[in-house]
């Protein structure tokens, strides 16, 4: 996959954030499903963002954090802002990181409740 294509993929996920589900947090990394089938995680570490895609079906999203923390699961593809070196990539990765955090904590529902649903 070309480097620009991963930014397009992430932008699509952000635009369709309702398809992000089963978010799990492990330190500074969020694991999630996209469209109920694609397993991903996004990590912020050392001023860089990293996104991993887990292509195999031999593991459930809930099992990945425990297995990656001790180095047992290595079947993933990694992309990073350090590798891509563009402002657009960094902004896109950062936005997805925020979107996954918002999904985990139900921020959109909380904000809608505070603002009032009748405004929308």
TAZI-V105005 format. One record per residue. N is the residue number from 1. RES is the residue in three letters. PSI is psi in whole degrees, 0 to 359 (NA if undefined). Layout:
N_RES_PSI, N_RES_PSI
//
This chain:
1_UNK_135, 2_UNK_157, 3_UNK_325, 4_UNK_332, 5_UNK_324, 6_UNK_325, 7_UNK_321, 8_UNK_318, 9_UNK_313, 10_UNK_318, 11_UNK_323, 12_UNK_318, 13_UNK_317, 14_UNK_317, 15_UNK_335, 16_UNK_47, 17_UNK_340, 18_UNK_345, 19_UNK_357, 20_UNK_126, 21_UNK_174, 22_UNK_46, 23_UNK_132, 24_UNK_139, 25_UNK_134, 26_UNK_102, 27_UNK_241, 28_UNK_20, 29_UNK_133, 30_UNK_126, 31_UNK_141, 32_UNK_162, 33_UNK_144, 34_UNK_127, 35_UNK_32, 36_UNK_16, 37_UNK_334, 38_UNK_124, 39_UNK_129, 40_UNK_163, 41_UNK_154, 42_UNK_135, 43_UNK_140, 44_UNK_120, 45_UNK_133, 46_UNK_38, 47_UNK_15, 48_UNK_155, 49_UNK_143, 50_UNK_135, 51_UNK_137, 52_UNK_139, 53_UNK_129, 54_UNK_98, 55_UNK_341, 56_UNK_151, 57_UNK_6, 58_UNK_8, 59_UNK_145, 60_UNK_155, 61_UNK_323, 62_UNK_341, 63_UNK_342, 64_UNK_313, 65_UNK_317, 66_UNK_326, 67_UNK_326, 68_UNK_331, 69_UNK_331, 70_UNK_15, 71_UNK_14, 72_UNK_337, 73_UNK_115, 74_UNK_8, 75_UNK_82, 76_UNK_162, 77_UNK_132, 78_UNK_136, 79_UNK_148, 80_UNK_158, 81_UNK_331, 82_UNK_320, 83_UNK_320, 84_UNK_324, 85_UNK_34, 86_UNK_153, 87_UNK_321, 88_UNK_316, 89_UNK_314, 90_UNK_314, 91_UNK_321, 92_UNK_313, 93_UNK_316, 94_UNK_321, 95_UNK_318, 96_UNK_322, 97_UNK_315, 98_UNK_319, 99_UNK_317, 100_UNK_322, 101_UNK_316, 102_UNK_318, 103_UNK_315, 104_UNK_316, 105_UNK_1, 106_UNK_35, 107_UNK_318, 108_UNK_316, 109_UNK_319, 110_UNK_313, 111_UNK_318, 112_UNK_321, 113_UNK_319, 114_UNK_314, 115_UNK_321, 116_UNK_121, 117_UNK_338, 118_UNK_349, 119_UNK_347, 120_UNK_NA
//
